Amino acid sequence: MRKHKIIIEYLYCDVAIYKLYEEAEIRNPYNLELVDFENWFRNQLIDEMYFVPHDFGLIKPQFPNYNPKLDHDWCEFILLGEES
């Protein structure tokens, strides 16, 4: 069985509207095809757009001046891709 390496692109935007882009490999424990994984992942999104990276084993991009009273943990989902 072929393992599928799925790459996710996402964006963090802090309270001052500064943005950080991130690209990372996301776990695919059930070895789903990309289209099936994307359908599953999109069903996990908050307001059909956002997610908490830590919930998926990913890091949240963060600026050095992070203020937990103002900033948040949500990131904006951009897209998924696949590498073999």
C-alpha atoms as a printed R data frame, in Angstrom:
   type eleno elety resid chain resno       x      y      z
1  ATOM     1    CA   MET     A     1   0.000  0.000  0.000
2  ATOM     2    CA   ARG     A     2   1.388  3.373 -1.039
3  ATOM     3    CA   LYS     A     3   1.721  6.059  1.625
4  ATOM     4    CA   HIS     A     4   0.425  9.459  0.678
5  ATOM     5    CA   LYS     A     5   2.363 12.450  1.941
6  ATOM     6    CA   ILE     A     6  -0.102 15.312  2.235
7  ATOM     7    CA   ILE     A     7   1.127 18.884  2.377
8  ATOM     8    CA   ILE     A     8  -1.043 21.605  3.887
9  ATOM     9    CA   GLU     A     9  -0.695 25.322  3.352
10 ATOM    10    CA   TYR     A    10  -2.162 27.673  5.917
11 ATOM    11    CA   LEU     A    11  -2.006 31.231  7.166
12 ATOM    12    CA   TYR     A    12  -1.895 32.826 10.611
13 ATOM    13    CA   CYS     A    13  -3.098 36.413 10.988
14 ATOM    14    CA   ASP     A    14  -2.494 38.148 14.317
15 ATOM    15    CA   VAL     A    15  -4.538 40.902 15.947
16 ATOM    16    CA   ALA     A    16  -2.529 43.573 14.103
17 ATOM    17    CA   ILE     A    17  -3.296 41.834 10.776
18 ATOM    18    CA   TYR     A    18   0.307 40.719 10.297
19 ATOM    19    CA   LYS     A    19   0.361 37.404  8.458
20 ATOM    20    CA   LEU     A    20   2.587 34.342  8.540
21 ATOM    21    CA   TYR     A    21   2.381 31.599  5.913
22 ATOM    22    CA   GLU     A    22   3.148 27.979  6.782
23 ATOM    23    CA   GLU     A    23   3.539 24.818  4.733
24 ATOM    24    CA   ALA     A    24   3.855 21.450  6.463
25 ATOM    25    CA   GLU     A    25   3.235 17.755  6.115
26 ATOM    26    CA   ILE     A    26  -0.010 16.732  7.786
27 ATOM    27    CA   ARG     A    27  -0.595 13.238  9.159
28 ATOM    28    CA   ASN     A    28  -2.653 10.876  7.051
29 ATOM    29    CA   PRO     A    29  -3.037  7.939  9.460
30 ATOM    30    CA   TYR     A    30  -5.662  6.150  7.356
31 ATOM    31    CA   ASN     A    31  -3.677  6.595  4.115
32 ATOM    32    CA   LEU     A    32  -6.615  8.282  2.412
33 ATOM    33    CA   GLU     A    33  -6.408  9.485 -1.151
34 ATOM    34    CA   LEU     A    34  -6.007 13.261 -1.370
35 ATOM    35    CA   VAL     A    35  -9.625 13.918 -2.378
36 ATOM    36    CA   ASP     A    36 -10.938 11.820  0.523
37 ATOM    37    CA   PHE     A    37  -8.551 13.414  2.985
38 ATOM    38    CA   GLU     A    38  -9.543 16.900  1.813
39 ATOM    39    CA   ASN     A    39 -13.246 16.087  2.237
40 ATOM    40    CA   TRP     A    40 -12.563 14.811  5.756
41 ATOM    41    CA   PHE     A    41 -10.383 17.810  6.624
42 ATOM    42    CA   ARG     A    42 -12.857 20.369  5.288
43 ATOM    43    CA   ASN     A    43 -15.516 18.831  7.542
44 ATOM    44    CA   GLN     A    44 -13.262 19.643 10.535
45 ATOM    45    CA   LEU     A    45 -12.950 23.360  9.707
46 ATOM    46    CA   ILE     A    46 -14.380 26.124 11.868
47 ATOM    47    CA   ASP     A    47 -16.717 28.341  9.813
48 ATOM    48    CA   GLU     A    48 -15.581 26.407  6.710
49 ATOM    49    CA   MET     A    49 -12.246 28.256  6.760
50 ATOM    50    CA   TYR     A    50 -10.269 27.977 10.019
51 ATOM    51    CA   PHE     A    51  -8.637 25.315 12.150
52 ATOM    52    CA   VAL     A    52  -6.365 25.003 15.176
53 ATOM    53    CA   PRO     A    53  -3.026 23.590 13.974
54 ATOM    54    CA   HIS     A    54  -2.241 21.815 17.254
55 ATOM    55    CA   ASP     A    55  -5.408 19.723 16.788
56 ATOM    56    CA   PHE     A    56  -3.726 18.161 13.745
57 ATOM    57    CA   GLY     A    57  -0.173 17.873 15.056
58 ATOM    58    CA   LEU     A    58   0.945 21.052 13.280
59 ATOM    59    CA   ILE     A    59   2.722 24.120 14.558
60 ATOM    60    CA   LYS     A    60   1.029 27.499 14.644
61 ATOM    61    CA   PRO     A    61   3.109 30.240 13.060
62 ATOM    62    CA   GLN     A    62   3.674 32.895 15.683
63 ATOM    63    CA   PHE     A    63   5.256 36.309 15.938
64 ATOM    64    CA   PRO     A    64   7.628 37.024 18.855
65 ATOM    65    CA   ASN     A    65   5.209 39.566 20.345
66 ATOM    66    CA   TYR     A    66   2.317 37.100 20.737
67 ATOM    67    CA   ASN     A    67  -0.265 38.314 23.253
68 ATOM    68    CA   PRO     A    68  -2.646 35.516 24.348
69 ATOM    69    CA   LYS     A    69  -5.215 38.120 25.451
70 ATOM    70    CA   LEU     A    70  -5.424 39.542 21.947
71 ATOM    71    CA   ASP     A    71  -4.184 36.885 19.536
72 ATOM    72    CA   HIS     A    72  -5.723 33.484 18.875
73 ATOM    73    CA   ASP     A    73  -4.836 29.946 17.825
74 ATOM    74    CA   TRP     A    74  -6.874 29.744 14.633
75 ATOM    75    CA   CYS     A    75  -5.233 29.557 11.220
76 ATOM    76    CA   GLU     A    76  -6.804 29.946  7.816
77 ATOM    77    CA   PHE     A    77  -6.775 26.870  5.608
78 ATOM    78    CA   ILE     A    78  -5.370 27.544  2.128
79 ATOM    79    CA   LEU     A    79  -4.973 24.202  0.350
80 ATOM    80    CA   LEU     A    80  -3.780 20.622  0.412
81 ATOM    81    CA   GLY     A    81  -1.355 18.991 -2.007
82 ATOM    82    CA   GLU     A    82   0.293 15.599 -2.303
83 ATOM    83    CA   GLU     A    83   3.823 14.276 -2.634
84 ATOM    84    CA   SER     A    84   4.638 10.627 -3.202
